[in-house]
Amino acid sequence: MDLLNVIFSILKTIQIRDIIDIFAIALIIFGLVKLVRETRAAQLLKGVIVFVLLYVFSSLFGLTMLSSLLRMLFESIIVILVIVFQPEIRKALEQMGRNNTYKKVLKVFQKHGKSGDWEKCVRKSIINAADTAMLFSRAKTGALLVFERQTKLSDIAATGTIIDAETSVALFGNIFFNKAPLHDGASIIRDGKLYAAGCILPLTDNKNVDPNLGTRHRAALGISEQSDAVVLVVSEETGVISLAINGILLRDYTRDGLVSKLESFLIEDFINEDEEEKEYNLLKKISHKGSDSNEK
């Protein structure tokens, strides 16, 4: 009975804010576990646990110098963890920023800022990109086009050459001509215009990607993992046309299918949440495997 009385007395002191506080901490712990699970961070975290156990051992057995050294290390542990886990922390923050709830709020404001001219310009860039992709597919010419959406890619654009020109099949042809100086990099399309060319993209860190995929496809997956961009890829080896979005590779498009998919991603601003979830689940089912072996 005494134990029950103690429990009831503790429960009486709990307030709504305490429940909210506990719930928030539980969410943070769940998020951290989810963040480090099945990533390099999990191995790093095991190393941190070893240091903690070593500190406890040195304290129990009076190893003064080792305890002092580890204590100095733990005094700076927050800074060290931020540095060590920087890629994982950045990825988590980017995922928070790309949450559907935020996107819906942003779309309301962006909708008022988009004009009919903007839509025409974007639609024109889609048509030009699709026509170019078909020509490149037949000629086995590699290409990498990044359609910027809400996440701005100015830091990526800075690695290339700023162009800021109207799109056209001829312009894309000149840029990706295999002897042109900018053909090896990616081109960024912003609001329907060719913003930059010859840009360097980050490669994917996904260990499950088909090993037959080349650098071009890995770069497309990499930037789609780190932003909400839609990336058009034409294989130099096979001529296969693909789209990368949310770290998923969709492959083997026809012209009409490519135009339809790009319009749905870039122009149709208001897609309800259920449709977005269905779209993402569909993307997750698509295999990364393909036939682009030894691609440049």
N, C-alpha and C positions, 0 to 999 in steps of 0.2 A: 504493500500500500504506500509505503514511504516513497518508493520509486515512482509510482503513478502520480503521487502528489507533486513530486518534483517536476515531472514531465508536464503536468497540467499547469503548474505555476510558470514554467518557461513558455508554454504556448500562449498563456494570457498576456505575456509581455511582447509577443510578436505583433507588429503593426503591418499595415499594407505596404508601407515603404520598404520594410525589411524583406517582404516577399518579392517585391520588385527588384530589390538589390540582389537577392540570392538568384533570382531568375536571370538577371543580367550577367552575373558572374558565371552562371552555368552556360549561358550562350557563348560567352567569350572562351571558356574552356573547351566547349564543343567545337568552336571555330578554330582554335589553335590545334586541337587534335586532328581535325579534318585537314588543316593546312599542311601539317607535317607528315601525315600518313601517306605512305607510298611515294615519298619524294626524297630528295637528297637530305632534306631537313631532318628526316627521321634518323638517319645515320649520325648527323651532327648532334642531335639531341641525346643520343646514346652516349656520345663522347662527353657531353656536359654532365650527364648522370654519373659517369665514371669519375669525373673530377670531384663531384659532390661527395661520393662515397669515399674517395681518397682523402678528402678533407676531414670527414667524420672519423676515419681510421687514424689519421695523424693526430687528431685532437684526443682521441681515447688513449692512445699509447704515448702521448707526450712528445711527439716529434715536432719540436718547436719551430725549426727553420722551415720545414715543409708546410706546417700550418700557417706560418706568417706569409709565405710565398703564395699559398692558395687564397688566403684572406685578402691579400692585395689584388689578386686576380678577380675575386668575387665582388670587390668594391667597384670594379668597372664592368661588371657583368652585363648591365643593360646596354651599354655602348657596344660591347663586344658582340652581344646577341643581335643587335640591330645591323652591325656590319656583316656578320656571318650569314644571317638569314635575310639579307637585303632583297635577293630575288624573290623569295617566297612572300615577304611582306609587301613588296611592290605588286606582285601578282594578286594578292588578296585585296589590296586597296583598289586596284583596277577593276576587279570583279565586283566590288561594292559600288564603284562608280557606274558600272554597266548594268546594275540591277534594273529589272523591268519597271519597278515603281518609279525610280528616278527618270527612266527613259520616257515614261508616259507624261510626267510633269514637264520635262524638257520639250517634248513634242508639241505640247500645248502652246508654249512660247515660240517655238521655232515655226510652227504653222503660220503664225501671224507675220513672221519675217520673210516667208517664202512667197515669191510672186509667180505669176504665170510665166514670166520670162525665165525664171530659175528652172521651172519644170521643163520648159522647152529645151533649155540648154543641157540639162541632165539627160533628157530623153535622146537628144542629138548625140551626146557623148556615148550613150549606150549603143545606139545604132552603129556609130562609127567603130566602136570597140568590137562589136559583134561581127561586122563586115571584115574588119582587120583580122580578127581571130580566124575566120573561115579561110581567108587568103593565106595566112601564115600556116594554118593547119595543112593545107594542100602543098605548100612549099617547104614544109618542115622547118619553119623559122620560129625560134623560141621567142617568147614574149612574157612580160610580167607587168600587169596593170593593177594598181591599187586604187580602189574607189574609196575615198575618205568619207566617213559618215560623221557621227557626233564626236568621236575622239580625233582631235587635231594631230596631224603628223608632221608638224613643222620641224621637229628635231630630226626626223627621218629625211625630210626634204632637204635639210641643210647639208646632208652628206652627198647630194647630187648637184644638179644645175637647175636653177629656177628658170622656168620658161614662161608660165602664165599666158598661154595662148589658147585659142579656140581649137577644139579637136577636129581631126580629119583623118581619113584613111591614109592620105599621102604623108601627113606628119608622123603618124605612127610607123608607117613604112620606112621613113627616113631614120627615125630614132632606132628602130630594131633591126635595121639592115646590118648583117653580120660583120661588116667592116666599119660601121659607124662607132665613134668613140663612146657613145652612151648605151650601146645595145646590151651590154652585160648587166646593167643595173635595172632597177624597177622604175616605172613611171607612176606618178601620183596624180590622180584626177580629183580635183576639189571643186564642188559646185558646178560640175559639168565642163570645167576647163582643165587643160593639161597644166598642172601647177609646177611640177618638177620632173626631171628625168635623170637617169643614171644614179638612182639612189640605192644605198646599201641597206638591206633589210636584215633583221635578226633571224637567225635560224631557230627552228623549233627545238625544244629540249625534250620533247616526247620520245621516250625510248621505245614505244610500241609502233612507231611509224615504219611502214614498209621499207626495208633496207634498199630496195630497188629504186626508190624515189631519189631523184637528184637534187642538187643544190637549189635549183629554181623552185621546185615544189616545197622543199623544206623551208625556204625563205618565205614563201606564200603562207605556209602554215604558221610560221613564227610570228609574222606581223598580225595574222588573224587571231592568234592567241593573246597578243598583247594589246589589241585594240578591237573595235567593232567594225573594222574595215572589211570590205568585200574584195577579194583578190582574184583576178582573172589570169590564168596561166595557160600558155600554149607550149606543149612539149616539143623540144627541138628534135628529139629522137623519133617520136611516134606521131606527132601532130595532134595528139589528143588534147581536147579543150577541157579545162577544169576550173572550178571555183573553190576557193578556200574561205571559210567563214567559221568563226568560233572554234578554230583549231580542227575543223572537219573538212575533208576534201571530197567534193562532189565532182564526178568525172564524166567525160564523154558526152558533151553537149552538142546539139544541133544549133543552127543559127537562131531559129524561132524559140527554142527552149532556153537558149542563153539570154535572149532579149527579154523574154517573159520573167525569168528568174531575177535578172538584174533590176528590172522595173519594180518587181515586188519588194526587193531589198532597198532600193534607193529612192523610190518615188512614193510608194504607198505609205504615207506617214502613220495612219491610224489602223493598226492591226490589233484586234483584241487579244487579251492575255492567253486565252485558250488556244487560239490559232498560233500564237508565238510558241507556246509550249509544244504543240504538235509539230511545228516546223523544226524546233530544236531536237526533239526526240527522233524525228525522221533523219536529221543530219547525223545523229549519234549512231544510227544503224548502218550508215554508209561505211563501207570498208575503205581503209587507206590503200589497200592492195591494188596494184595495177601493173602495167607492162612497161613502165618507163625505166628500164634498167640502163645503168651506165650513162645517165643523162648528164649533160653539161650543166 
